[in-house]
């Protein structure tokens, strides 16, 4: 029988209520016993919806960490506080899931990796797109070698007009960047995971502030305030890996394009290719003929493939708690997430200097 784990949430905003809490609530071996937010009302509301009867509310996360009965902490705060809170939680003897990106800077991400190693506690990052049905299937295809040596890939994170106008998304000081660090991070993580390649050699990047200063711009969440839009509206990168493989990363919240894809990747290998543009498609050559195969992700009778029995986030949380319970590596390791942060920072640095960045 599994252990019962006492879990705390630090940051009770959109990502906590939209992803973490509903999925954690479904787990029989998790009790959500503490809620922390600098806005006390948010913590109170979350505790009422998802907490145990005796759940405690905090506005200072350091007070929460003093509770020795808490086993696991989920960090769902703005990017600039990820490292500080996660490291403090690890040092306090808690296992930690931190939302993506791992940290605002690569040096902070490295400190998080070191803290996890030093304390012996588990640390994972919330790259939830790995847990989609198409991602799970494509990972098996890659692991089986069906695409051969994957030497070219694209990481897609393009929105035509979907700038998040709430919270601190447009604040460079709090977030460290715009679409690149917000949604580009998902696409890059997914692509590196498929390649199982975490050894970047050189990065060339560009970033733009072309549409961010438009007044009354068309936008999915209403017009943004140009005075508050201090991050890029688009950023692009070319990453060459040590083994010679090339990854093209594209990210934007606002771009004049009809080619819109988010948290998806395109892979090209010696034996075949794959993309996620119209469902999951595998392409290749067989008996001197080209073929394209559309994968039916609702077939096979596996619960998390049919899209009904288990949501992506349900699978993410279940496997995270399972890794703690069985003392195995989490699906997303801190070392992998650190490489994502290194590459993102290199793209920003290259965009700023106009020079390639060698890692």
matplotlib code that plots the C-alpha trace (Angstrom):
import matplotlib.pyplot as plt

x = [0.0, 1.2, 2.2, 0.0, 1.8, 1.0, 1.4, 1.6, 0.9, 2.9, 1.2, -2.5, -3.1, -4.1, -1.7, -2.3, -6.1, -6.1, -3.6, -2.1, -4.9, -7.7, -5.4, -3.8, -7.3, -8.0, -5.1, -5.9, -2.5, -2.2, -3.6, -3.3, -2.7, -1.2, -1.8, 0.4, -0.1, 0.9, -2.8, -4.4, -7.9, -6.5, -5.0, -8.3, -10.3, -8.0, -8.0, -11.8, -12.0, -9.1, -7.7, -8.2, -10.6, -7.7, -5.7, -3.6, -3.3, -0.1, 1.1, 4.8, 6.1, 9.0, 6.5, 4.9, 8.2, 8.7, 5.9, 7.9, 4.9, 4.7, 6.4, 5.9, 5.8, 4.5, 5.9, 3.4, 4.8, 6.2, 9.5, 11.8, 10.9, 11.1, 14.7, 14.5, 11.4, 12.3, 15.8, 14.4, 11.8, 14.5, 16.6, 13.6, 13.4, 10.6, 10.3, 9.5, 7.6, 8.3, 6.3, 8.1, 10.4, 12.8, 14.0, 14.4, 18.1, 20.3, 22.5, 19.4, 18.4, 21.9, 21.5, 18.3, 19.9, 22.7, 20.2, 18.3, 21.6, 22.8, 19.5, 18.7, 15.2, 13.3, 12.9, 10.8, 9.6, 6.1, 6.6, 3.1, 3.1, 5.2, 2.1, -0.2, -1.3, 0.6, 3.8, 3.7, 3.2, 5.9, 8.3, 7.8, 8.4, 11.7, 12.8, 12.2, 14.5, 11.8, 12.9, 16.6, 19.1, 17.1, 19.4, 16.9, 14.0, 11.7, 10.2, 6.9, 5.4, 3.6, 0.4, -1.0, -2.5, -2.7, -0.7, -1.5, -2.5, -3.0, -0.6, 3.1, 3.5, 4.5, 6.9, 10.5, 11.8, 9.4, 9.4, 12.8, 11.3, 8.1, 6.9, 10.3, 10.5, 6.8, 5.7, 9.0, 10.2, 7.5, 8.3, 12.0, 11.6, 9.4, 11.9, 15.0, 13.1, 12.2, 15.8, 17.0, 19.8, 20.9, 24.3, 24.0, 27.1, 26.2, 23.1, 22.1, 19.0, 16.9, 14.1, 11.7, 9.5, 7.6, 4.0, 4.2, 3.8, 0.6, -2.4, -5.8, -4.3, -6.5, -5.8, -7.5, -7.5, -8.2, -5.7, -2.5, -1.0, 2.2, 3.7, 3.7, 4.8, 8.5, 9.2, 9.7, 6.7, 8.7, 11.9, 13.7, 16.7, 18.9, 20.6, 23.4, 24.0, 27.4, 26.5, 25.7, 21.9, 20.0, 17.0, 15.0, 13.0, 10.2, 8.1, 5.7, 2.6, 1.9, 3.0, 1.4, 1.1, -1.5, 1.0, 0.0, 1.3, 2.0, 4.0, 4.6, 7.6, 8.6, 11.3, 13.4, 15.6, 17.4, 14.6, 11.6, 10.0, 7.1, 5.0, 2.1, 0.5, -2.6, -2.8, 0.3, 1.8, 4.7, 6.3, 8.9, 9.8, 8.9, 9.4, 10.6, 7.4, 6.8, 4.2, 2.4, 0.7, -1.9, -1.8, -5.1, -4.5, -7.9, -7.3, -5.4, -7.4, -4.8, -6.4, -4.3, -4.5, -8.2, -8.3, -11.2, -10.1, -7.1, -6.2, -2.6, -2.2, -3.7, -1.0, 1.7, 0.7, 0.2, 3.6, 5.3, 3.8, 4.6, 8.3, 8.4, 6.5, 8.8, 12.0, 12.6, 13.5, 10.7, 9.7, 11.1, 14.5, 16.1, 19.2, 17.0, 15.2, 18.5, 19.6, 16.3, 17.1, 20.7, 19.5, 16.7, 19.2, 21.7, 19.0, 18.3, 22.0, 22.6, 19.7, 21.1, 24.7, 24.2, 26.8, 26.5, 26.7, 28.9, 27.9]
y = [0.0, 3.5, 6.0, 9.0, 12.2, 15.6, 18.3, 22.1, 24.6, 27.8, 30.2, 29.8, 31.5, 30.3, 27.4, 26.0, 26.1, 25.1, 22.2, 21.2, 21.2, 19.5, 16.6, 16.3, 16.1, 12.9, 11.0, 8.8, 9.0, 12.8, 15.2, 18.9, 20.4, 23.8, 26.8, 29.9, 33.0, 36.7, 37.4, 35.6, 35.4, 33.3, 30.8, 30.7, 30.1, 27.3, 25.7, 25.6, 23.9, 21.5, 21.2, 18.9, 20.1, 21.3, 22.8, 25.8, 29.0, 31.1, 34.3, 33.6, 30.5, 30.3, 29.7, 26.9, 25.2, 25.0, 22.4, 19.1, 17.0, 18.3, 15.9, 17.6, 21.3, 22.5, 25.9, 27.8, 31.4, 33.9, 32.8, 35.1, 33.3, 29.7, 29.1, 30.8, 28.9, 25.6, 25.6, 26.6, 23.8, 21.2, 22.4, 22.0, 18.3, 18.5, 17.0, 19.7, 20.2, 23.6, 25.1, 25.8, 27.4, 26.0, 29.5, 33.0, 32.4, 29.4, 30.1, 29.8, 26.6, 25.2, 26.1, 24.1, 21.1, 21.3, 21.7, 18.6, 16.6, 18.0, 17.2, 13.9, 15.2, 14.8, 17.8, 18.0, 20.8, 21.2, 20.4, 19.0, 18.6, 15.5, 13.8, 14.4, 11.3, 12.3, 13.1, 9.8, 7.8, 9.8, 9.2, 5.5, 5.8, 7.6, 5.2, 2.3, 3.9, 4.0, 7.5, 6.5, 9.2, 12.4, 15.2, 18.0, 19.2, 22.2, 23.3, 25.2, 27.8, 30.2, 32.2, 34.7, 37.0, 35.5, 37.8, 37.0, 40.3, 39.2, 38.6, 39.4, 37.8, 41.2, 42.1, 41.2, 41.7, 39.1, 36.7, 37.0, 37.2, 36.8, 34.0, 32.3, 31.6, 31.1, 28.8, 28.4, 26.5, 23.9, 23.3, 23.1, 20.7, 18.4, 18.4, 17.7, 14.9, 13.3, 13.5, 12.4, 14.9, 17.3, 18.4, 21.8, 23.2, 26.6, 28.8, 31.7, 33.7, 36.8, 38.5, 41.2, 44.0, 44.6, 44.4, 44.9, 48.7, 48.6, 50.5, 48.7, 45.6, 42.6, 39.9, 36.8, 38.3, 41.9, 44.7, 44.9, 48.0, 48.9, 50.7, 47.4, 45.1, 45.0, 41.5, 40.4, 39.6, 37.0, 35.1, 32.5, 30.4, 27.9, 25.3, 23.0, 20.0, 18.4, 15.5, 17.9, 17.8, 21.1, 22.4, 25.4, 27.0, 29.5, 31.3, 34.2, 35.6, 38.0, 37.3, 37.9, 34.3, 31.6, 28.8, 28.5, 25.7, 25.6, 23.0, 20.8, 19.5, 18.3, 15.6, 14.4, 11.3, 8.9, 6.4, 8.6, 11.8, 12.9, 16.0, 17.0, 19.5, 17.4, 15.0, 12.8, 11.9, 9.6, 9.7, 7.6, 5.4, 1.7, -0.6, 2.3, 4.3, 7.3, 6.9, 9.1, 7.4, 9.1, 7.7, 7.0, 8.1, 6.9, 3.2, 0.6, 0.6, 2.4, 4.7, 7.8, 7.5, 7.8, 11.3, 10.5, 8.4, 10.6, 14.1, 15.1, 16.8, 13.8, 11.6, 14.2, 14.4, 10.6, 9.7, 12.4, 11.1, 7.5, 8.5, 9.7, 6.6, 4.1, 6.2, 6.4, 9.3, 11.7, 11.9, 15.4, 15.5, 18.7, 18.1, 18.1, 21.2, 23.0, 22.4, 24.0, 27.1, 27.2, 27.3, 29.8, 32.1, 31.7, 32.7, 35.9, 36.6, 36.0, 38.2, 41.0, 40.8, 39.7, 36.9, 33.1, 31.7, 28.6, 26.4]
z = [0.0, -0.8, 1.8, 2.4, 1.5, 3.0, 0.3, 0.3, -2.5, -2.7, -5.1, -5.4, -8.8, -12.2, -12.7, -9.2, -9.6, -13.3, -13.2, -9.9, -7.4, -9.4, -10.4, -7.0, -5.4, -7.3, -5.8, -2.9, -1.3, -1.3, 1.3, 0.5, 3.9, 3.4, 1.1, 0.7, -1.3, -0.8, -1.4, 1.6, 0.0, -2.9, -0.4, 1.6, -1.5, -2.7, 0.7, 0.8, -2.5, -2.3, 1.2, 4.1, 6.8, 8.9, 6.1, 7.1, 5.2, 5.0, 3.4, 4.2, 2.6, 5.1, 7.9, 5.9, 5.4, 9.2, 9.3, 9.5, 8.6, 5.1, 2.6, -0.8, -1.9, -5.3, -6.3, -8.5, -8.2, -10.8, -12.4, -10.3, -7.1, -8.3, -7.3, -3.9, -2.8, -4.3, -2.7, 0.6, 0.4, -0.6, 2.3, 4.6, 3.6, 1.1, -2.3, -4.8, -8.0, -9.5, -12.3, -15.6, -16.5, -13.9, -13.0, -14.3, -15.0, -15.8, -12.8, -10.5, -12.3, -11.6, -7.9, -7.8, -9.3, -6.7, -3.9, -5.0, -5.1, -1.8, 0.1, -1.6, -2.2, -5.5, -7.7, -10.9, -13.2, -14.6, -18.2, -18.6, -22.4, -22.1, -20.7, -23.7, -25.6, -28.8, -26.8, -24.9, -28.2, -30.1, -27.3, -27.6, -31.4, -30.8, -28.1, -30.4, -33.0, -35.6, -36.8, -36.8, -36.0, -35.5, -36.8, -37.5, -35.4, -35.0, -31.7, -32.3, -29.9, -32.1, -31.4, -33.8, -31.2, -27.7, -25.3, -21.7, -20.2, -16.6, -13.8, -14.4, -17.8, -19.4, -16.7, -17.6, -14.1, -12.7, -15.6, -17.2, -20.7, -22.8, -25.1, -25.3, -21.6, -21.2, -24.1, -26.0, -23.0, -23.4, -27.1, -26.4, -23.5, -25.6, -28.5, -26.4, -24.7, -28.0, -29.2, -25.7, -26.4, -23.7, -25.0, -26.8, -28.5, -29.9, -30.0, -32.3, -31.4, -32.3, -30.4, -31.4, -30.0, -33.2, -32.2, -28.5, -28.8, -30.7, -29.1, -28.9, -30.6, -31.5, -28.9, -27.5, -24.0, -24.8, -25.8, -23.9, -22.3, -24.4, -21.4, -19.4, -22.3, -21.4, -22.7, -26.3, -28.5, -30.5, -30.3, -32.4, -32.0, -33.8, -31.6, -32.8, -30.5, -29.9, -32.2, -35.0, -34.7, -35.4, -33.6, -34.8, -32.0, -32.8, -30.2, -30.3, -28.5, -31.4, -35.0, -38.4, -39.4, -39.9, -39.0, -35.4, -33.3, -29.6, -27.5, -30.6, -32.4, -35.8, -36.1, -39.1, -38.8, -41.0, -41.0, -40.8, -39.5, -37.3, -36.6, -34.4, -36.9, -37.7, -34.9, -34.8, -38.1, -38.9, -42.3, -44.1, -47.0, -47.4, -50.3, -52.4, -51.6, -49.4, -46.7, -44.1, -41.2, -39.0, -35.5, -33.8, -30.2, -29.0, -29.9, -27.8, -24.6, -22.5, -20.1, -20.7, -24.5, -24.8, -23.5, -21.1, -18.2, -17.3, -18.2, -19.1, -15.8, -13.9, -15.4, -14.7, -11.0, -10.6, -12.0, -9.9, -6.7, -7.9, -8.4, -4.7, -3.5, -5.4, -5.1, -8.8, -11.1, -12.0, -15.7, -15.8, -14.2, -12.9, -15.0, -18.2, -17.2, -16.4, -20.0, -21.3, -19.1, -20.4, -24.0, -23.4, -21.7, -24.6, -27.1, -25.2, -24.9, -28.6, -29.4, -27.2, -28.5, -32.1, -31.5, -31.3, -27.8, -27.2, -24.3]

ax = plt.figure().add_subplot(projection="3d")
ax.plot(x, y, z, "-o")
ax.set_aspect("equal")
plt.show()
